[in-house]
Amino acid sequence: MNTTIVQNSGGRWHAWVDDGHTFNTGGHLTESDAREALRNLLFRACPILQDYLATALADLQLGDAEEGEARDSGTVYDCPNDTFERAANDCFAFMAANHQHVEAATELEPGSDGLRYSRGDPMDHDRIGSTFYLSRVGTGVGFTDDGNADCLKALEAYAGEHSTEGLYFGEDGKAYWA
């Protein structure tokens, strides 16, 4: 997925997603407002994306603090475009490959056999996004920590097959994928 934000000669901001579909932000917005509008559109299109990326940024900041540093990893709105696009690609691919498992997971009842260890918390899209990131980077947190439903096992298997390195701080102090 490629995202592009440009300003035309009339001062209007435009954003393109994927294969040239245009999302016109309308009005005379700042570039950061246009970027935020585009990201909000993608967060709605892929409900696990925002928490996946937020967890990645928090994990970077926490790891940095444990090493004695105190840098701010930023937010889902101000991280570099390359960082955002990679997270979006990963999450859209995850949803495409696992849509039925994700929907089954969101229907699990806390306390049931499939979601027996969840302490009453449902398996919602936010939690799925966060757990997907944590499972992929090998933190020891995974989908099957809360239960043994087949859908959770399938999500855990996908995350394991698509493991990745986390984020790091670039020389400019921004978060990038390793």
Steps between C-alpha positions, in 0.01 A plus 500: 500500500634838406367824637581838354400843621547795264387859476372615162554847354169615651622419850273198550645191662437163339588152616533188288475147632601179323415492130423867449169522685480856619394604846455875479540658839316810379552861599827673561649273761854482623710208390485347848117530500488325161731225629282456811183478288659237276621295796157517663350366178742207505436437871129465418575273203722270709380496862815333640745749347490779759572277799758296307699816426438659843629183668809499277575862590443438872720189488780705345469773761487250787805314370686826460415603859626165629833577335524832687379718213190718514400567141145547378402251228219724379140416419313314229440840338854635489710191430678500162295399195719194435439378855126555467478337157685188612269463801199551272626241250563248780156553654307493171680176406420353844132591465479366144652166603315472831170685469291201604728426797495863612121513487476168687739633766288813551197278561665298778341548840741578785502207739397249234730209417643686201576818698524371853802696626400845381403641842169614355648699213358431153728437203423817306675645193720728713625206702552292187716776346710534813538124546590454132793739540618354832480144368687584177799654672541218749412673827347182639148644480270312265143433400486167680590657836129562560350179368524209265234572238591385150477858373757616758730212406472601133581865577798393712626275219477783246687739731774240554534435127530875436735596782689825466735731680349796681567870463822688566587867538659646188769767511222758464337367821199356317371142507583266211459125439816297534 
